[in-house]
Amino acid sequence: MSGIFYDPRARRLERVSDGSPRPEWSFVTHNLHASAHQCRRILGEFLPADALTDLEFGGEQRPR
């Protein structure tokens, strides 16, 4: 499954273009080209605002 996922341990967004995300990661969007702003907006639906302030966005695409 490809898309952008949230890694709660690292508090980081990960792009997965080929392969499978780790089971503990939360799905954010299928759009691999979504900006950090778009992802923060989506994550704001289920994460508290203070968790979004220091969120790291993994810009590179990684196979998993």
mmCIF file of the N, C-alpha and C atoms, coordinates in Angstrom:
data_MODEL
# 
_entry.id   MODEL 
# 
loop_
_atom_site.group_PDB 
_atom_site.id 
_atom_site.type_symbol 
_atom_site.label_atom_id 
_atom_site.label_alt_id 
_atom_site.label_comp_id 
_atom_site.label_asym_id 
_atom_site.label_entity_id 
_atom_site.label_seq_id 
_atom_site.pdbx_PDB_ins_code 
_atom_site.Cartn_x 
_atom_site.Cartn_y 
_atom_site.Cartn_z 
_atom_site.occupancy 
_atom_site.B_iso_or_equiv 
_atom_site.pdbx_formal_charge 
_atom_site.auth_seq_id 
_atom_site.auth_comp_id 
_atom_site.auth_asym_id 
_atom_site.auth_atom_id 
_atom_site.pdbx_PDB_model_num 
ATOM 1   N N  . MET A 1 1  ? 0.850  -1.173 0.000  1.00 0.00 ? 1  MET A N  1 
ATOM 2   C CA . MET A 1 1  ? 0.000  0.000  0.000  1.00 0.00 ? 1  MET A CA 1 
ATOM 3   C C  . MET A 1 1  ? 0.895  1.234  0.000  1.00 0.00 ? 1  MET A C  1 
ATOM 4   N N  . SER A 1 2  ? 0.645  2.126  -0.917 1.00 0.00 ? 2  SER A N  1 
ATOM 5   C CA . SER A 1 2  ? 1.442  3.342  -0.970 1.00 0.00 ? 2  SER A CA 1 
ATOM 6   C C  . SER A 1 2  ? 0.671  4.499  -0.352 1.00 0.00 ? 2  SER A C  1 
ATOM 7   N N  . GLY A 1 3  ? 1.412  5.482  0.111  1.00 0.00 ? 3  GLY A N  1 
ATOM 8   C CA . GLY A 1 3  ? 0.802  6.669  0.692  1.00 0.00 ? 3  GLY A CA 1 
ATOM 9   C C  . GLY A 1 3  ? 1.716  7.309  1.716  1.00 0.00 ? 3  GLY A C  1 
ATOM 10  N N  . ILE A 1 4  ? 1.152  8.220  2.472  1.00 0.00 ? 4  ILE A N  1 
ATOM 11  C CA . ILE A 1 4  ? 1.887  8.872  3.546  1.00 0.00 ? 4  ILE A CA 1 
ATOM 12  C C  . ILE A 1 4  ? 1.302  8.364  4.860  1.00 0.00 ? 4  ILE A C  1 
ATOM 13  N N  . PHE A 1 5  ? 2.192  7.998  5.766  1.00 0.00 ? 5  PHE A N  1 
ATOM 14  C CA . PHE A 1 5  ? 1.808  7.411  7.047  1.00 0.00 ? 5  PHE A CA 1 
ATOM 15  C C  . PHE A 1 5  ? 2.460  8.178  8.186  1.00 0.00 ? 5  PHE A C  1 
ATOM 16  N N  . TYR A 1 6  ? 1.823  8.143  9.333  1.00 0.00 ? 6  TYR A N  1 
ATOM 17  C CA . TYR A 1 6  ? 2.338  8.805  10.529 1.00 0.00 ? 6  TYR A CA 1 
ATOM 18  C C  . TYR A 1 6  ? 2.961  7.761  11.441 1.00 0.00 ? 6  TYR A C  1 
ATOM 19  N N  . ASP A 1 7  ? 4.231  7.973  11.777 1.00 0.00 ? 7  ASP A N  1 
ATOM 20  C CA . ASP A 1 7  ? 4.954  7.106  12.707 1.00 0.00 ? 7  ASP A CA 1 
ATOM 21  C C  . ASP A 1 7  ? 4.888  7.759  14.083 1.00 0.00 ? 7  ASP A C  1 
ATOM 22  N N  . PRO A 1 8  ? 4.053  7.243  14.996 1.00 0.00 ? 8  PRO A N  1 
ATOM 23  C CA . PRO A 1 8  ? 3.886  7.897  16.297 1.00 0.00 ? 8  PRO A CA 1 
ATOM 24  C C  . PRO A 1 8  ? 5.126  7.850  17.188 1.00 0.00 ? 8  PRO A C  1 
ATOM 25  N N  . ARG A 1 9  ? 5.947  6.840  17.043 1.00 0.00 ? 9  ARG A N  1 
ATOM 26  C CA . ARG A 1 9  ? 7.180  6.763  17.858 1.00 0.00 ? 9  ARG A CA 1 
ATOM 27  C C  . ARG A 1 9  ? 8.144  7.887  17.524 1.00 0.00 ? 9  ARG A C  1 
ATOM 28  N N  . ALA A 1 10 ? 8.379  8.068  16.232 1.00 0.00 ? 10 ALA A N  1 
ATOM 29  C CA . ALA A 1 10 ? 9.330  9.084  15.776 1.00 0.00 ? 10 ALA A CA 1 
ATOM 30  C C  . ALA A 1 10 ? 8.665  10.438 15.578 1.00 0.00 ? 10 ALA A C  1 
ATOM 31  N N  . ARG A 1 11 ? 7.337  10.477 15.680 1.00 0.00 ? 11 ARG A N  1 
ATOM 32  C CA . ARG A 1 11 ? 6.563  11.701 15.418 1.00 0.00 ? 11 ARG A CA 1 
ATOM 33  C C  . ARG A 1 11 ? 6.969  12.268 14.068 1.00 0.00 ? 11 ARG A C  1 
ATOM 34  N N  . ARG A 1 12 ? 6.841  11.394 13.077 1.00 0.00 ? 12 ARG A N  1 
ATOM 35  C CA . ARG A 1 12 ? 7.326  11.712 11.741 1.00 0.00 ? 12 ARG A CA 1 
ATOM 36  C C  . ARG A 1 12 ? 6.352  11.163 10.696 1.00 0.00 ? 12 ARG A C  1 
ATOM 37  N N  . LEU A 1 13 ? 6.233  11.873 9.602  1.00 0.00 ? 13 LEU A N  1 
ATOM 38  C CA . LEU A 1 13 ? 5.471  11.391 8.458  1.00 0.00 ? 13 LEU A CA 1 
ATOM 39  C C  . LEU A 1 13 ? 6.416  10.649 7.530  1.00 0.00 ? 13 LEU A C  1 
ATOM 40  N N  . GLU A 1 14 ? 5.980  9.503  7.056  1.00 0.00 ? 14 GLU A N  1 
ATOM 41  C CA . GLU A 1 14 ? 6.795  8.685  6.158  1.00 0.00 ? 14 GLU A CA 1 
ATOM 42  C C  . GLU A 1 14 ? 6.049  8.456  4.852  1.00 0.00 ? 14 GLU A C  1 
ATOM 43  N N  . ARG A 1 15 ? 6.737  8.664  3.746  1.00 0.00 ? 15 ARG A N  1 
ATOM 44  C CA . ARG A 1 15 ? 6.176  8.349  2.433  1.00 0.00 ? 15 ARG A CA 1 
ATOM 45  C C  . ARG A 1 15 ? 6.556  6.918  2.098  1.00 0.00 ? 15 ARG A C  1 
ATOM 46  N N  . VAL A 1 16 ? 5.589  6.135  1.716  1.00 0.00 ? 16 VAL A N  1 
ATOM 47  C CA . VAL A 1 16 ? 5.828  4.752  1.310  1.00 0.00 ? 16 VAL A CA 1 
ATOM 48  C C  . VAL A 1 16 ? 5.313  4.615  -0.118 1.00 0.00 ? 16 VAL A C  1 
ATOM 49  N N  . SER A 1 17 ? 6.238  4.438  -1.053 1.00 0.00 ? 17 SER A N  1 
ATOM 50  C CA . SER A 1 17 ? 5.837  4.364  -2.458 1.00 0.00 ? 17 SER A CA 1 
ATOM 51  C C  . SER A 1 17 ? 5.759  2.926  -2.955 1.00 0.00 ? 17 SER A C  1 
ATOM 52  N N  . ASP A 1 18 ? 6.456  2.036  -2.297 1.00 0.00 ? 18 ASP A N  1 
ATOM 53  C CA . ASP A 1 18 ? 6.470  0.644  -2.731 1.00 0.00 ? 18 ASP A CA 1 
ATOM 54  C C  . ASP A 1 18 ? 6.675  -0.224 -1.498 1.00 0.00 ? 18 ASP A C  1 
ATOM 55  N N  . GLY A 1 19 ? 5.847  -1.195 -1.313 1.00 0.00 ? 19 GLY A N  1 
ATOM 56  C CA . GLY A 1 19 ? 5.987  -2.067 -0.169 1.00 0.00 ? 19 GLY A CA 1 
ATOM 57  C C  . GLY A 1 19 ? 4.880  -1.843 0.832  1.00 0.00 ? 19 GLY A C  1 
ATOM 58  N N  . SER A 1 20 ? 5.178  -2.140 2.086  1.00 0.00 ? 20 SER A N  1 
ATOM 59  C CA . SER A 1 20 ? 4.176  -2.057 3.142  1.00 0.00 ? 20 SER A CA 1 
ATOM 60  C C  . SER A 1 20 ? 4.659  -1.164 4.275  1.00 0.00 ? 20 SER A C  1 
ATOM 61  N N  . PRO A 1 21 ? 3.761  -0.363 4.815  1.00 0.00 ? 21 PRO A N  1 
ATOM 62  C CA . PRO A 1 21 ? 4.135  0.437  5.990  1.00 0.00 ? 21 PRO A CA 1 
ATOM 63  C C  . PRO A 1 21 ? 4.205  -0.468 7.217  1.00 0.00 ? 21 PRO A C  1 
ATOM 64  N N  . ARG A 1 22 ? 4.840  0.012  8.238  1.00 0.00 ? 22 ARG A N  1 
ATOM 65  C CA . ARG A 1 22 ? 4.900  -0.745 9.491  1.00 0.00 ? 22 ARG A CA 1 
ATOM 66  C C  . ARG A 1 22 ? 3.511  -0.775 10.122 1.00 0.00 ? 22 ARG A C  1 
ATOM 67  N N  . PRO A 1 23 ? 3.176  -1.847 10.821 1.00 0.00 ? 23 PRO A N  1 
ATOM 68  C CA . PRO A 1 23 ? 1.826  -1.987 11.387 1.00 0.00 ? 23 PRO A CA 1 
ATOM 69  C C  . PRO A 1 23 ? 1.436  -0.883 12.368 1.00 0.00 ? 23 PRO A C  1 
ATOM 70  N N  . GLU A 1 24 ? 2.394  -0.310 13.051 1.00 0.00 ? 24 GLU A N  1 
ATOM 71  C CA . GLU A 1 24 ? 2.072  0.715  14.055 1.00 0.00 ? 24 GLU A CA 1 
ATOM 72  C C  . GLU A 1 24 ? 1.862  2.108  13.444 1.00 0.00 ? 24 GLU A C  1 
ATOM 73  N N  . TRP A 1 25 ? 2.133  2.258  12.157 1.00 0.00 ? 25 TRP A N  1 
ATOM 74  C CA . TRP A 1 25 ? 1.957  3.545  11.500 1.00 0.00 ? 25 TRP A CA 1 
ATOM 75  C C  . TRP A 1 25 ? 0.491  3.764  11.155 1.00 0.00 ? 25 TRP A C  1 
ATOM 76  N N  . SER A 1 26 ? 0.057  5.012  11.211 1.00 0.00 ? 26 SER A N  1 
ATOM 77  C CA . SER A 1 26 ? -1.319 5.388  10.872 1.00 0.00 ? 26 SER A CA 1 
ATOM 78  C C  . SER A 1 26 ? -1.357 5.965  9.464  1.00 0.00 ? 26 SER A C  1 
ATOM 79  N N  . PHE A 1 27 ? -2.336 5.543  8.713  1.00 0.00 ? 27 PHE A N  1 
ATOM 80  C CA . PHE A 1 27 ? -2.511 6.044  7.348  1.00 0.00 ? 27 PHE A CA 1 
ATOM 81  C C  . PHE A 1 27 ? -2.956 7.505  7.389  1.00 0.00 ? 27 PHE A C  1 
ATOM 82  N N  . VAL A 1 28 ? -2.358 8.337  6.533  1.00 0.00 ? 28 VAL A N  1 
ATOM 83  C CA . VAL A 1 28 ? -2.726 9.748  6.439  1.00 0.00 ? 28 VAL A CA 1 
ATOM 84  C C  . VAL A 1 28 ? -3.401 10.018 5.098  1.00 0.00 ? 28 VAL A C  1 
ATOM 85  N N  . THR A 1 29 ? -2.724 9.696  3.992  1.00 0.00 ? 29 THR A N  1 
ATOM 86  C CA . THR A 1 29 ? -3.292 9.953  2.665  1.00 0.00 ? 29 THR A CA 1 
ATOM 87  C C  . THR A 1 29 ? -2.625 9.068  1.612  1.00 0.00 ? 29 THR A C  1 
ATOM 88  N N  . HIS A 1 30 ? -3.353 8.800  0.540  1.00 0.00 ? 30 HIS A N  1 
ATOM 89  C CA . HIS A 1 30 ? -2.786 8.066  -0.596 1.00 0.00 ? 30 HIS A CA 1 
ATOM 90  C C  . HIS A 1 30 ? -1.940 8.970  -1.478 1.00 0.00 ? 30 HIS A C  1 
ATOM 91  N N  . ASN A 1 31 ? -2.113 10.270 -1.341 1.00 0.00 ? 31 ASN A N  1 
ATOM 92  C CA . ASN A 1 31 ? -1.422 11.241 -2.185 1.00 0.00 ? 31 ASN A CA 1 
ATOM 93  C C  . ASN A 1 31 ? 0.037  11.379 -1.749 1.00 0.00 ? 31 ASN A C  1 
ATOM 94  N N  . LEU A 1 32 ? 0.940  10.787 -2.510 1.00 0.00 ? 32 LEU A N  1 
ATOM 95  C CA . LEU A 1 32 ? 2.371  10.858 -2.183 1.00 0.00 ? 32 LEU A CA 1 
ATOM 96  C C  . LEU A 1 32 ? 2.944  12.255 -2.376 1.00 0.00 ? 32 LEU A C  1 
ATOM 97  N N  . HIS A 1 33 ? 2.215  13.118 -3.042 1.00 0.00 ? 33 HIS A N  1 
ATOM 98  C CA . HIS A 1 33 ? 2.689  14.475 -3.308 1.00 0.00 ? 33 HIS A CA 1 
ATOM 99  C C  . HIS A 1 33 ? 2.047  15.503 -2.375 1.00 0.00 ? 33 HIS A C  1 
ATOM 100 N N  . ALA A 1 34 ? 1.340  15.030 -1.365 1.00 0.00 ? 34 ALA A N  1 
ATOM 101 C CA . ALA A 1 34 ? 0.706  15.949 -0.408 1.00 0.00 ? 34 ALA A CA 1 
ATOM 102 C C  . ALA A 1 34 ? 1.786  16.728 0.340  1.00 0.00 ? 34 ALA A C  1 
ATOM 103 N N  . SER A 1 35 ? 1.511  17.986 0.589  1.00 0.00 ? 35 SER A N  1 
ATOM 104 C CA . SER A 1 35 ? 2.469  18.829 1.304  1.00 0.00 ? 35 SER A CA 1 
ATOM 105 C C  . SER A 1 35 ? 2.387  18.548 2.811  1.00 0.00 ? 35 SER A C  1 
ATOM 106 N N  . ALA A 1 36 ? 3.377  19.037 3.524  1.00 0.00 ? 36 ALA A N  1 
ATOM 107 C CA . ALA A 1 36 ? 3.380  18.899 4.985  1.00 0.00 ? 36 ALA A CA 1 
ATOM 108 C C  . ALA A 1 36 ? 2.148  19.592 5.565  1.00 0.00 ? 36 ALA A C  1 
ATOM 109 N N  . HIS A 1 37 ? 1.770  20.723 4.998  1.00 0.00 ? 37 HIS A N  1 
ATOM 110 C CA . HIS A 1 37 ? 0.593  21.457 5.468  1.00 0.00 ? 37 HIS A CA 1 
ATOM 111 C C  . HIS A 1 37 ? -0.675 20.616 5.323  1.00 0.00 ? 37 HIS A C  1 
ATOM 112 N N  . GLN A 1 38 ? -0.844 19.965 4.178  1.00 0.00 ? 38 GLN A N  1 
ATOM 113 C CA . GLN A 1 38 ? -2.015 19.116 3.959  1.00 0.00 ? 38 GLN A CA 1 
ATOM 114 C C  . GLN A 1 38 ? -2.048 17.956 4.951  1.00 0.00 ? 38 GLN A C  1 
ATOM 115 N N  . CYS A 1 39 ? -0.902 17.355 5.180  1.00 0.00 ? 39 CYS A N  1 
ATOM 116 C CA . CYS A 1 39 ? -0.835 16.227 6.116  1.00 0.00 ? 39 CYS A CA 1 
ATOM 117 C C  . CYS A 1 39 ? -1.135 16.684 7.541  1.00 0.00 ? 39 CYS A C  1 
ATOM 118 N N  . ARG A 1 40 ? -0.638 17.846 7.924  1.00 0.00 ? 40 ARG A N  1 
ATOM 119 C CA . ARG A 1 40 ? -0.938 18.362 9.266  1.00 0.00 ? 40 ARG A CA 1 
ATOM 120 C C  . ARG A 1 40 ? -2.438 18.617 9.433  1.00 0.00 ? 40 ARG A C  1 
ATOM 121 N N  . ARG A 1 41 ? -3.062 19.112 8.377  1.00 0.00 ? 41 ARG A N  1 
ATOM 122 C CA . ARG A 1 41 ? -4.506 19.348 8.416  1.00 0.00 ? 41 ARG A CA 1 
ATOM 123 C C  . ARG A 1 41 ? -5.260 18.036 8.629  1.00 0.00 ? 41 ARG A C  1 
ATOM 124 N N  . ILE A 1 42 ? -4.857 16.995 7.927  1.00 0.00 ? 42 ILE A N  1 
ATOM 125 C CA . ILE A 1 42 ? -5.493 15.681 8.076  1.00 0.00 ? 42 ILE A CA 1 
ATOM 126 C C  . ILE A 1 42 ? -5.236 15.137 9.476  1.00 0.00 ? 42 ILE A C  1 
ATOM 127 N N  . LEU A 1 43 ? -3.989 15.210 9.931  1.00 0.00 ? 43 LEU A N  1 
ATOM 128 C CA . LEU A 1 43 ? -3.647 14.690 11.260 1.00 0.00 ? 43 LEU A CA 1 
ATOM 129 C C  . LEU A 1 43 ? -4.339 15.467 12.370 1.00 0.00 ? 43 LEU A C  1 
ATOM 130 N N  . GLY A 1 44 ? -4.673 16.725 12.118 1.00 0.00 ? 44 GLY A N  1 
ATOM 131 C CA . GLY A 1 44 ? -5.368 17.533 13.105 1.00 0.00 ? 44 GLY A CA 1 
ATOM 132 C C  . GLY A 1 44 ? -6.726 16.974 13.473 1.00 0.00 ? 44 GLY A C  1 
ATOM 133 N N  . GLU A 1 45 ? -7.241 16.069 12.659 1.00 0.00 ? 45 GLU A N  1 
ATOM 134 C CA . GLU A 1 45 ? -8.519 15.421 12.953 1.00 0.00 ? 45 GLU A CA 1 
ATOM 135 C C  . GLU A 1 45 ? -8.411 14.452 14.124 1.00 0.00 ? 45 GLU A C  1 
ATOM 136 N N  . PHE A 1 46 ? -7.212 13.893 14.351 1.00 0.00 ? 46 PHE A N  1 
ATOM 137 C CA . PHE A 1 46 ? -7.103 12.906 15.428 1.00 0.00 ? 46 PHE A CA 1 
ATOM 138 C C  . PHE A 1 46 ? -5.900 13.076 16.348 1.00 0.00 ? 46 PHE A C  1 
ATOM 139 N N  . LEU A 1 47 ? -5.092 14.096 16.131 1.00 0.00 ? 47 LEU A N  1 
ATOM 140 C CA . LEU A 1 47 ? -3.977 14.380 17.038 1.00 0.00 ? 47 LEU A CA 1 
ATOM 141 C C  . LEU A 1 47 ? -4.190 15.740 17.700 1.00 0.00 ? 47 LEU A C  1 
ATOM 142 N N  . PRO A 1 48 ? -3.747 15.900 18.944 1.00 0.00 ? 48 PRO A N  1 
ATOM 143 C CA . PRO A 1 48 ? -3.850 17.216 19.575 1.00 0.00 ? 48 PRO A CA 1 
ATOM 144 C C  . PRO A 1 48 ? -2.924 18.227 18.885 1.00 0.00 ? 48 PRO A C  1 
ATOM 145 N N  . ALA A 1 49 ? -3.281 19.493 18.960 1.00 0.00 ? 49 ALA A N  1 
ATOM 146 C CA . ALA A 1 49 ? -2.535 20.550 18.269 1.00 0.00 ? 49 ALA A CA 1 
ATOM 147 C C  . ALA A 1 49 ? -1.066 20.595 18.688 1.00 0.00 ? 49 ALA A C  1 
ATOM 148 N N  . ASP A 1 50 ? -0.765 20.363 19.965 1.00 0.00 ? 50 ASP A N  1 
ATOM 149 C CA . ASP A 1 50 ? 0.632  20.421 20.411 1.00 0.00 ? 50 ASP A CA 1 
ATOM 150 C C  . ASP A 1 50 ? 1.468  19.304 19.806 1.00 0.00 ? 50 ASP A C  1 
ATOM 151 N N  . ALA A 1 51 ? 0.853  18.201 19.399 1.00 0.00 ? 51 ALA A N  1 
ATOM 152 C CA . ALA A 1 51 ? 1.594  17.103 18.770 1.00 0.00 ? 51 ALA A CA 1 
ATOM 153 C C  . ALA A 1 51 ? 1.990  17.451 17.338 1.00 0.00 ? 51 ALA A C  1 
ATOM 154 N N  . LEU A 1 52 ? 1.310  18.409 16.751 1.00 0.00 ? 52 LEU A N  1 
ATOM 155 C CA . LEU A 1 52 ? 1.588  18.770 15.362 1.00 0.00 ? 52 LEU A CA 1 
ATOM 156 C C  . LEU A 1 52 ? 2.671  19.821 15.215 1.00 0.00 ? 52 LEU A C  1 
ATOM 157 N N  . THR A 1 53 ? 3.017  20.517 16.284 1.00 0.00 ? 53 THR A N  1 
ATOM 158 C CA . THR A 1 53 ? 3.958  21.626 16.171 1.00 0.00 ? 53 THR A CA 1 
ATOM 159 C C  . THR A 1 53 ? 5.374  21.175 15.826 1.00 0.00 ? 53 THR A C  1 
ATOM 160 N N  . ASP A 1 54 ? 5.803  20.045 16.360 1.00 0.00 ? 54 ASP A N  1 
ATOM 161 C CA . ASP A 1 54 ? 7.174  19.598 16.092 1.00 0.00 ? 54 ASP A CA 1 
ATOM 162 C C  . ASP A 1 54 ? 7.204  18.323 15.255 1.00 0.00 ? 54 ASP A C  1 
ATOM 163 N N  . LEU A 1 55 ? 6.190  18.137 14.445 1.00 0.00 ? 55 LEU A N  1 
ATOM 164 C CA . LEU A 1 55 ? 6.094  16.981 13.576 1.00 0.00 ? 55 LEU A CA 1 
ATOM 165 C C  . LEU A 1 55 ? 7.139  17.071 12.470 1.00 0.00 ? 55 LEU A C  1 
ATOM 166 N N  . GLU A 1 56 ? 7.866  16.001 12.249 1.00 0.00 ? 56 GLU A N  1 
ATOM 167 C CA . GLU A 1 56 ? 8.882  15.967 11.202 1.00 0.00 ? 56 GLU A CA 1 
ATOM 168 C C  . GLU A 1 56 ? 8.283  15.337 9.957  1.00 0.00 ? 56 GLU A C  1 
ATOM 169 N N  . PHE A 1 57 ? 8.557  15.932 8.816  1.00 0.00 ? 57 PHE A N  1 
ATOM 170 C CA . PHE A 1 57 ? 8.035  15.428 7.563  1.00 0.00 ? 57 PHE A CA 1 
ATOM 171 C C  . PHE A 1 57 ? 9.154  14.799 6.763  1.00 0.00 ? 57 PHE A C  1 
ATOM 172 N N  . GLY A 1 58 ? 9.080  13.475 6.555  1.00 0.00 ? 58 GLY A N  1 
ATOM 173 C CA . GLY A 1 58 ? 10.081 12.757 5.760  1.00 0.00 ? 58 GLY A CA 1 
ATOM 174 C C  . GLY A 1 58 ? 9.839  13.013 4.293  1.00 0.00 ? 58 GLY A C  1 
ATOM 175 N N  . GLY A 1 59 ? 10.656 13.812 3.673  1.00 0.00 ? 59 GLY A N  1 
ATOM 176 C CA . GLY A 1 59 ? 10.425 14.198 2.286  1.00 0.00 ? 59 GLY A CA 1 
ATOM 177 C C  . GLY A 1 59 ? 10.766 13.157 1.259  1.00 0.00 ? 59 GLY A C  1 
ATOM 178 N N  . GLU A 1 60 ? 11.673 12.249 1.572  1.00 0.00 ? 60 GLU A N  1 
ATOM 179 C CA . GLU A 1 60 ? 12.067 11.271 0.583  1.00 0.00 ? 60 GLU A CA 1 
ATOM 180 C C  . GLU A 1 60 ? 11.086 10.108 0.563  1.00 0.00 ? 60 GLU A C  1 
ATOM 181 N N  . GLN A 1 61 ? 10.961 9.468  -0.576 1.00 0.00 ? 61 GLN A N  1 
ATOM 182 C CA . GLN A 1 61 ? 10.114 8.290  -0.680 1.00 0.00 ? 61 GLN A CA 1 
ATOM 183 C C  . GLN A 1 61 ? 10.958 7.080  -0.373 1.00 0.00 ? 61 GLN A C  1 
ATOM 184 N N  . ARG A 1 62 ? 10.431 6.222  0.484  1.00 0.00 ? 62 ARG A N  1 
ATOM 185 C CA . ARG A 1 62 ? 11.178 5.035  0.882  1.00 0.00 ? 62 ARG A CA 1 
ATOM 186 C C  . ARG A 1 62 ? 10.379 3.771  0.585  1.00 0.00 ? 62 ARG A C  1 
ATOM 187 N N  . PRO A 1 63 ? 11.003 2.785  0.011  1.00 0.00 ? 63 PRO A N  1 
ATOM 188 C CA . PRO A 1 63 ? 10.311 1.506  -0.112 1.00 0.00 ? 63 PRO A CA 1 
ATOM 189 C C  . PRO A 1 63 ? 10.288 0.838  1.264  1.00 0.00 ? 63 PRO A C  1 
ATOM 190 N N  . ARG A 1 64 ? 9.211  0.166  1.587  1.00 0.00 ? 64 ARG A N  1 
ATOM 191 C CA . ARG A 1 64 ? 9.089  -0.538 2.880  1.00 0.00 ? 64 ARG A CA 1 
ATOM 192 C C  . ARG A 1 64 ? 8.698  -1.967 2.640  1.00 0.00 ? 64 ARG A C  1 
# 
